[in-house]
């Protein structure tokens, strides 16, 4: 999945999967997340034997790639 937006700085790539972690410069505090979504997603993917990879170029594109084993 991907989107175009402000992106995620490379220094934050590992931290965004930590429980309760949110980017401090969230542009909209009203709709800011709880910091659980990516943590839960990563754990579920890993339990299924898969991986999730992040690639982000600020202000161009952010891509999350999920790879699951077949069978």
Phi, psi and omega in degrees: 000151182213164172207165175252130181181205183288341178082183181234119180302144182303328179295343182258355188305317180281325184291332184295344178269357179284145180300133176070010181271132173227153177291132184292334183264032178307130186285346182219093183299332180299323183250017180296142182285177182269349183085018181249333187304308181289329177296312180296315180302311181299316181296318179296315180298315180295325177294334177270008178082018183252185178223157173233132183235140180249134171227124183223129172243108184311134179065013174240294183197143172239129183234129170252122179249127179250127178240122179242147176287142177274155176098000000 
